[in-house]
Amino acid sequence: MHEHRKDGAELLFLPDGGAIPNNPRLPVLLHRAALAVGDAEGAEALFRAHGWRPAWRNGIHGWHHYHSNAHEALAVVSGHVRVQLGGEGGVQLDLAAGDVVVLPAGTGHRNLGAEGLLVVGAYPEGSAPPDQLHGAPEERQRALRAIAATPDPGRDPVTGAPYPVR
């Protein structure tokens, strides 16, 4: 399911992807052209202002993975990337410099191809160090428990508005 908020954010509700559980309660948030292109420090400052801790600058892995114990914000600072969210049957999105995607705990993601990509990644303040799972069958039950136990993010890292819940 796909919805638009009044502030322009897109909400993507991803179904359980089988190997990749996704999040049953929280949508993916997509903010198009939310940041100044090329401004990693500005992205980090915006995240900090809304209670999200910038943690790294790099790209996005080229294999399906997810974090069962942490929500993650990805700000595309430069370049562009095609990502797949939700596992093998999931949605594919083209992201460009200035876009931000916010992935609730359990949301699968992978890089399908990029050029000149630099991403700033962030996690809500106080969250656990993120695990990295790949959808192996033996991970699923532990991952479902961890997703359910992960506190909802207090705020959208781009707007500061309350994070939407189903």
PyMOL commands that set and color helices and strands:
alter all, ss='L'
color gray80, all
select helices_A, chain A and resi 40-49+137-149
alter helices_A, ss='H'
color red, helices_A
select strands_A, chain A and resi 2-4+10-12+28-31+52-58+72-85+91-96+100-103+109-124
alter strands_A, ss='S'
color yellow, strands_A
deselect
rebuild
show_as cartoon
